[in-house]
């Protein structure tokens, strides 16, 4: 599977320690763990954080061909506070390298000439006009079987027009349960049940799959006019940083490999639960999970 993401590479500063992160980078790293040839379009600064990030990406088997080092902007950082239930809050520092993503012209050609299984986008990296211009240029011409949009709203870094643009390009959309309520009001001007919201979203944007995550309570998926709820699994939460991104990777790996929406979400819940039960956004997978990934890959 060949996967490409567009978005943030940054360091989460948690209790004074720096941890490599960013939703799209976490997703790319977890796609690599499922065996994908995983690329990300992003930028880092020509600084210690930037060079350390690139070294770690080698260890994570994330392809760096479309990552640009910028002299004029520092590598992104986010100040993270973990609360008693493991839920993080963020201060996302602005005007960093990933806010100013650059791609060399020859690499634009490579991106557009490749065939991708999925192109992954989010909302946060669209907070700058230059990033939106670059993303629009790529997404209008890219050859990809699927476009995955993880809405992933952060603070006030979103706009209805960015969300609707992304929905219009997507084939697979993921939101959490709070975002589902917010977006039903933003897009449809009414508070909808999750089932009705997913149905109307699918109809409006011609989506193949809508996934609504519910944290410890599992998830729900809407596909082929069917709304299915998947229960959560009981875990002891270490921290939830990266859990949603690992869920996305599990969902994409399974669904694009040919599993049903329900079975794909069940597998995603398993991966997301495992990551939430371990510290760090990209922990090593246990052998049982690796074997299940291999079995899905062979479908």
C-alpha angles and dihedrals in degrees: 000000000000115000133181129189133190118208153055132003109183146138121256108216105212120175089340094308124112118231123183110245151130121150096254093044091049090049091049092049091050091047087055089052089057088057099262125145090241126196133175131199107217146114135240131189126257090251141097094278091050096049092044090051092053091051092051091048088061089056090049092050091237112154111240100193094111098042115105126202112223125202096195101054132048124236111271122264133187125198105223126196116194116208128208093273093051093253112139131219121200145212103198109202114223138226094031129141096276089053087061104042114182128189124192113243094243089053091052086058091050092049094050095043094052126088111232130192093210137003111204125206138168138189105249097068089055091068092100124064093225092056091048091051092051093045092050091050091053100040094050091059107026120121103224132145090216139016113207119202118192101190092201098168115207122194109300095330097118143075130200091238092056091049094048092046090053093045090051091055097041131095094183123037129187125193133162123240094261091050090050090060093044094047095046087060094040097048104025101026092232140080107254134187113253090252094052092042092054091046094050092043090053092050096045097048101026093240126177097206136015119190125191115193121208104190110231090000094069124235146281129227133198118202133146091002092305124120112199128181121212118199122230125246125241112251139153104247117230096172133324097220107128095005093111091048092051088049088055092050092050092048093050095044093052099038096046089045088060108264119137120263090253096051090043091055092046089055091045091052089053094052093042091050092050093051092046089053092057132061116253133037097260111035122171113271120239119244093255091058092045090053092050090050090052091050091052091047090057093057 
